Amino acid sequence: MEKIKTKLENIKLEILFMIVLSAIVIIAGISIFGITTKNKKIDNFKEEAESLLTIAKNIYPALEKSGNQNHIITSEDGSTKSVCITITGLEENDYLTKEYKDWSGYIVVEKQSDNYTYTLWGTNKKYVLNGYNLEEIKNATTSKEITKYNNEEFEREVTSSYEGKSGKKYNSSCISKKVE
C-alpha cells in the first residue's frame, strides 16, 4: 500500500511539473509572437514611410519642369529652396500608386545647390515619425525615433508656414490640393 501511495505522489508531481512546463512554454510563445507581430508592424510602417519619401523625390523636379514655381519657396535667408507637400497633396496630384488611407502628414523637399533633402513628418495612426529623412527612417527603432500615435495632426501645422530639416523657415503652406 505504501508503494502505491508513493507512486501516486510521484505521478502527481510529474503531472504538476508538466503543467508548469507547459505554462512556461505557452507564455514564452505568446511573448515571442507579440514581439514578432509588433516588429513586423513597425517594419511595414518604415517601408511605407520610405516609399513616401522615394515618391517625394519626383515632386521638386516636376514642379520646376511644369513651370509651377510658385510652389517652390525660397528660405528667408535665400540659401535654400523648398517644396512642402502633404500626404493628401500626394494623393490629389496622383503621386501615390498605392493607398495610404491611414497616413497623414507632410514631406519637405529642400534644395541647396544641387543637394536635395527629403524629410517626413507623418503618422499611420499607429506610429509617428517626426522629421526624419530616408537614412534615419531605415535606422529608426521604436524606443527613440518611432513613437506611438497620440492624435497628432501634422497637416494642420503647415497651413501658413513650415520648417525644413535644415531648420530654415518657409513662409508658405504645404501643397494639399491638385496643382494646376
PyMOL commands that set and color helices and strands:
alter all, ss='L'
color gray80, all
select helices_A, chain A and resi 2-56+59-66+69-71+87-92+134-138+154-158
alter helices_A, ss='H'
color red, helices_A
select strands_A, chain A and resi 73-74+81-86+104-112+115-123+127-132+147-148+162-163+169-170
alter strands_A, ss='S'
color yellow, strands_A
deselect
rebuild
show_as cartoon
